[in-house]
Amino acid sequence: MKNYIQPNTTDLIYGTEASTQNQAHSSLNTILSKFRPVKLSDMGHATLQNRKESKYLLTTNQALYLLERLPETYQIFEVDEKKVQTYSTTYYDSPKFQLYLAHHNGRKPRYKVRTRSYIGSDLTFLEVKEKKNTGQTVKHRLQTRGLVTRLGSDIREFLSSCFPFDYSQYKPTLINEYQRITLVSEAHPERITLDVNLKFNSGFSKILLPDIVIAEIKRSSDHTCSPALEHLNSMRLRPRGFSKYCIGISLLYGDLVKHNNFRMVLRILNKLTNGGPVLC
């Protein structure tokens, strides 16, 4: 993968020791077993391509606490009887980080261009994620045969229909891998995702966030009743912007891009992981 940074072989890890992670993994399996499984074909009411999103930054223990208290009216998405799915996302940007800077500077509408692979399902999609002036998020997607490395005619047609910028010089800038737990409300158009074991890779360096969980509530604009949101509020947690792409770029390309507007999130990451990175 071609990159825009000088080689750096440093690998960083934020978080806990392996023994603690194993204990959390055991507890997680026990907690998830209380939710009835749901298949993709039964999730039509919660597809939510056009939606509102609220993100929260949690530790592993906070995430386990939340899951324990969610009612069984939530179902868990399963693939081949697996309750936790592995995702790999490759983000594309210009040599001057056009899309990253648009987000950093608070512009709307703004966009992300990425290829997302669902490892357990052997599915890959080229996606354009648009954040509108209204605050709504719209996702456009095209199924592909794998990682996009060549702009063929079908891809050019797709991008031209939903992406307003010249992408001819765009190249992969970041790979983000993580495992996702997806819960779906039976009663409302609502979906909860919990992303764990986050890894960011620039091709020359990588960072792991094993004790950080990104929780996201995705719901239709008119849906206001959410047990998950109520529990997050009772835990005194507040929504916080967290773009995996922007935080990954800030951590791995910090010498090349400005990241003043993400300093608060980076400080919170340090706090939640007991002081920041250590060599691994």
N, C-alpha and C positions, 0 to 999 in steps of 0.2 A: 504494500500500500504506500503510495507516495504521500509524503508529509511536507509541512512547511516549517519544521523545526529542525534544529541541529541534533545529531544523535545524543541521547542521554540514556544510559543503561540503568538508571536508578529505578528501583521498584519500591513503592511505598505502600504501607498498609495502615489503615486507621482501625482501631477496635480492640477486640478481646482475644484471649487465648483460645486455642482450638478446643480445649476441654469444656469451656463455657459455651462455645458454639454448639457442641454436640449435645449438651444438656438442653439448650434451647430448641434444637431440632427435635429431640424426643418429646418435649412438651408441646411443640407445634403440631406434631402428628396426632397427639391425643386430642387437642382442642379442635382440630379440623374435622375429626371423625364425627362430630355432632351435627355437622351440616349435611343435608341431603344433596347428592350430586345432581348436576344439571348439565345437559349437553348443549353444544353450540346451536343446534337446531331448535332448542327450546328457549333460546335467549332473545327471540325477536323483539320483545317489548323493551329490552335493555340494550339494543344495539348502539343507540345514542351517537350516531355520527355527528349530529348537531346537538350540542350540549353545553352545560355549565360545569366547571370543574373547580374543586377546592382541594388543595394539596396541604399535607401536614408532614412535618419532619419528626420522626419518632426513633427511640431506641428499640432494640429487640424486646426488652422487657415491657415497654409501653405497648408495643404491638400485640404481644401475648395477652396483656391485661385487657386490651380492647376486644380481641377476638373471643376471650372467655365470656364477655358480657353481651355480645351481640345475640339477639334472639334467633331462634331457629327458623324464622320466616325468611332468612337469607339462605340461599342455596350456594353450593360451591361448584365452580366450573371444573370439569374433569376431562382429561384426554387419556384414553387407554388406562383408566382407573388411577391416573396420577393427578393429585390435587395441586401440585406445584409445577408450573411450566417454565421452561428456560427460553429466554428471548435473547436474540443478538441483533443489535441495531447499528447500522453504519450510517453516519451523518455526512452530508455533502455540503460544501460551502465554497465560496470564491477564495482566491489567494489572499484577499484582504479581509476575509471573514465578514462578508456582507451581512449574512443572516444573523450571525452571532451579535454583531454590533447593533443591528436593528433592535434586537431584544434588549441588549444592555442599555440602549438609549431610550427604551420605552416606546418605540414607535408602534403604531397600529394603523392598518393591519400589518401583521408580521407573519413570517413563514418559517417552517422547517422542512427540509427535504431529506428523506431518509429511506433506506431499505431495511425492512424489519423481517427477520427470519424467526419462525416459530419452530424451535428445534425439534420438539416431540412430534410435530405434525408434518414436517417437511414442506411447510408452506412459506413462501416469501412474497412480500408485497413492496412495491415502490409507493411511498406515501408522501403527500404534501399536507402538512398540518398548518391551518390558517387560524390565527387569532384575530377576530374582527374588532372593529371599533366599539361594538356593543359589549365586548367581553365574552361573547360566545366563541366556541372553538368548533371548527369544521374540519373534518379529515377526509381527504380524497385519496383513493388507493387504487392501484393496478397490480394484479397478480403477475409475478414474473417467475422465471425458471431458476432464479438464484440471484446472487449479488449483482447489482447493476454496474457493469464496467464499460459498457458501450451504449451510446445514445442511438438506438435503432429508431426506425420510423414510428413504431407503435408507442415507444416511450416519448418521443418528441411530440407526438399528437396529444398524449396524456398531459405532459407538463405544460404545453401551450394552452390547454383548456383550463388550468387551475393555478398556474404560477406566472406572475407578471414580469419576471426579471429574465435577463439573459443568463442562461445557465451553461453556456458552452464551455466556460473555463472552470466549472465546478469539479471538484475532486473529493474523494473521501478524506475527512479530517479527523474523525473520531469513531471508535468502535465502543459501544456500551453493551455490556452483557449483565444480565440479572435474572433472578427467578421471581416469578409473579404468582401470587394467590389472587384469584378473582371470585368475589362474592356477588350474587345477584339477588335483588329483592323479588320475592314472589308477588308482592302487592303493588309495587310502584316501579316506574321506569328509572331505576337506580342501579348503579354498579359500583362496587368498591374494589380497588386494586391495592395490593400491598406488595411492593417491590423490595426484595431482599438480596443480600450478597452482591451488591453493585460493584462492577469492575469497569474502569475506563482505560482505554488503550489507544495510544497515538501511533503505534507502530515501533516507536523507539523507547517509550516509557509507559508505565501503567500504575494505576492507583486502585486499591481495593478499599471498600467501605463495608466490612462484614457485619458491623453492629449498628448500621443505620438502616431504617426502613422508611420508604417513601409511601405514605398512604394517600390515596386520591379518591375522592367521592365524585362520581360522574352521574349527573342527573339531568332530566329535562328541565326547561326553564320554569315550568309551572309546578314543579314538585318541591315542596318545602318541608314535608314531614319525613324525618330520617332518624331512626334510632342510632345509627352510626354517628351522625353529626351531634346528636344529643350527648352521647358518651364522650366524644372528643371534647365537647364544651365542658363537661363535668370534670374532665382531666385537666382543665385549664390550658388546653392546647388551642392554638389559633391558626387559621389558614396562613400559609406562608408560600410565597412563590419559590418554586424549585424546578428549574429546567435542567434535566440531566445533561442535555447538550451544553448549555451555558456553563454549568458548574464543572463539567468535564474539561471544557476548553480552558476555563479559568485555572484549574489545577495543573493542567499539562502544558498549556501554552502561555502561562502567566507573564513571561518576559516579552511576549510579542503582542499581546492584546491588553487593552485597558479592562479592568474589572472592578472599578470603584463601587459600582452599584450592586455588586454581589458580595461585598466584604462582610455584610451582616450575616448572610447565609454561611459564608466560609468560617466566620467566627463561631457560629452556632455548631457547625460541624466539629470544630476543635473542642468546643465545650462538651458536646455529647460523647466525644471519643477520648475524653480525658487528656486533652492537651495537644492533639495533633498527630502528625505522622512520625513513625519510627521506621528505620530501615528493616527490611525483611530479607 
